[in-house]
Amino acid sequence: MRVLLTGGAGYIGSHTLLKLLRQGHEALVLDNFSNSSPRALGRVKQLAQADFEVREGSICDAERLDQVFAEFRPEAVIHFAGLKAVGESNEKPLHYYAQNVSGSITLLAAMQKHDCRQMVFSSSATVYGDAAYLPYDEAHPLQPTNPYGRTKLFIEEIIRDWAASWPDASAVLLRYFNPVGADPSGQIGEDPQAIPNNLVPYIAQVAVGRLPFLSIFGGDYDTRDGTGERDYIHVEDLAAAHLAAVSFGHSQTGCEAINIGTGHGTTVLELLRAFERASGRKVPHKIVAERAGDVARSFASVTKARTLLGWQAERNLDDMCHSTWNWQSRNPDGYDA
Ligand code: WQD
């Protein structure tokens, strides 16, 4: 199939692109490189030993989208492009709504105009907000607690309405839990453009010597060891879920939201210990105050992914930590080296 990846140079996008190419799909990456590096695409080309199209541009640019759709004639879109920093979204909500929500509307209009009926959307477990019950299943109330999470929810609802208005349309909304890890080659991985907000890239930068120590946000949660618990999912498993969603959507119409996680939680301290084992490095840390907006526990019900997509996570915490360390130790400064 011909697949357009918006934001395809990013962390999840580049890993998904690699799998698509290895499965023989044709791909075009549209990326404005605001939070990604073109170098990642060069690495993917080498790893896949296959070529693909790249266009620099924004999903907010209707003319650019028109050009891309007319030239490439995608049969499916995997929509990764979007701003994703929770803290920044509190400071700049209008910027997040303009880029994420308006940009997605422009993209959906281009899809309809060019008769591209299949969408796989990069959504997030953040749409659930505080847990009314656990594990989070897809019927859990949707009550995001920050503008970033609300952009994901609004886009989900817009896609749902788009699919309902077009009988041939097909949409799969993948609600990611916590993506971590890297391709086993160590050639592509997560490369935050500033000090990492997320736990695993932060730990990796402490282990490689770029940051002095980890601050653990909260040590008195109602969890096994008092630190926050999350459902970490290996980026390779997550990439495989996108391919499963593309093939599922190819033979369906309508709109389905599906959790992508492992179905169980890991605490910050458990992950830190696993990373120390994987890297052979100590990770200095200290427990500080809880971070505003954090939930104590988050992990997914993954029944729907298994029954609808025939997908389940295969990699464990050690795989996540070994592959992250392999990437970070080979690329201490990410793609900028
Ligand atoms: C994980 C755990 C922190 C950093 C966020 C977004 C979510 C999604 C994934 C995009 C928590 C603790 C973290 C640190 C720490 N992003 N932590 N010290 O908050 O579960 O989810 O990223 O879709 O939308 O909300 O991930 O990695 O920030 O935190 O102690 O320096 O690590 O308190 O318990 P989170 P995270």
Boltz pocket constraint, residues with backbone or C-beta under 6 A from the ligand:
constraints:
  - pocket:
      binder: B
      contacts: [[A, 84], [A, 86], [A, 123], [A, 124], [A, 125], [A, 126], [A, 176], [A, 177], [A, 178], [A, 179], [A, 196], [A, 197], [A, 198], [A, 199], [A, 200], [A, 202], [A, 214], [A, 215], [A, 216], [A, 217], [A, 218], [A, 227], [A, 228], [A, 229], [A, 230], [A, 268], [A, 291], [A, 294], [A, 295], [A, 296]]
      max_distance: 6.0
